[in-house]
Amino acid sequence: MHPETHLQLHDIRSAELRRHADDFRLAHSPAATRAPRTDIRTRLGWTMVELGLRVLPDRSAVPSGAPRPA
C-alpha cells in the first residue's frame, strides 16, 4: 500500500474514533440522571451485605482447631 494512502486511511479512522469517543463522553456524562440509580444501588448493596451477615454462621460456635473455609 502506498504510504500516502495508508496515512489518509489512518487519519480517517482516527477521526472516526475521536467522534465515537466524544459521543460516548456525552452519553455518559455526569450530568446524566444517575442520582436515583446510585441511591437504589447503594440501598440494594447494603441490604445484600446485611443479608450475608445474617446468613454467616456464628464464629463462636466453631472450635479453635477446626480448619477455616477458603
C-alpha positions as CSV (number, residue, x, y, z in Angstrom):
1,M,0.0,0.0,0.0
2,H,1.3,3.5,-0.8
3,P,2.4,5.4,2.3
4,E,0.1,8.4,1.5
5,T,-2.9,6.1,1.2
6,H,-2.0,4.5,4.5
7,L,-1.8,7.9,6.2
8,Q,-5.1,9.0,4.8
9,L,-6.8,5.8,6.0
10,H,-5.2,6.3,9.4
11,D,-6.4,9.9,9.6
12,I,-10.0,8.9,8.6
13,R,-10.1,6.1,11.2
14,S,-8.6,8.2,14.0
15,A,-11.2,10.9,13.2
16,E,-14.0,8.3,13.4
17,L,-12.6,7.0,16.8
18,R,-12.4,10.6,18.2
19,R,-16.1,11.2,17.1
20,H,-17.2,7.9,18.8
21,A,-15.2,8.9,21.9
22,D,-16.9,12.3,22.0
23,D,-20.4,10.7,21.6
24,F,-19.6,8.2,24.4
25,R,-18.5,11.0,26.7
26,L,-21.7,13.0,26.0
27,A,-23.9,9.9,26.6
28,H,-22.1,9.0,29.9
29,S,-21.5,12.5,31.3
30,P,-22.0,13.2,35.0
31,A,-24.9,15.5,34.1
32,A,-27.0,12.4,33.1
33,T,-29.6,11.3,35.6
34,R,-27.7,8.9,37.8
35,A,-28.6,10.1,41.3
36,P,-31.7,7.8,41.6
37,R,-29.8,4.8,40.3
38,T,-26.9,5.4,42.7
39,D,-29.3,5.6,45.6
40,I,-31.0,2.4,44.7
41,R,-27.7,0.6,44.1
42,T,-26.5,1.8,47.5
43,R,-29.5,0.6,49.3
44,L,-29.5,-2.7,47.5
45,G,-25.8,-3.2,48.2
46,W,-26.2,-2.6,51.9
47,T,-29.3,-4.9,52.1
48,M,-27.2,-7.6,50.5
49,V,-24.4,-7.1,53.0
50,E,-26.9,-7.3,55.8
51,L,-28.4,-10.4,54.5
52,G,-25.0,-12.0,54.0
53,L,-24.0,-11.2,57.6
54,R,-27.2,-12.9,58.8
55,V,-26.6,-16.0,56.8
56,L,-23.0,-16.4,58.0
57,P,-22.7,-18.8,61.0
58,D,-21.7,-17.5,64.4
59,R,-17.9,-17.7,64.7
60,S,-18.0,-18.5,68.4
61,A,-19.6,-22.0,67.6
62,V,-16.5,-23.0,65.6
63,P,-13.8,-24.9,67.6
64,S,-10.4,-23.2,67.5
65,G,-8.6,-26.1,65.9
66,A,-11.1,-26.5,63.0
67,P,-9.9,-25.7,59.5
68,R,-11.3,-22.5,58.1
69,P,-13.0,-22.5,54.7
70,A,-11.3,-20.6,51.9
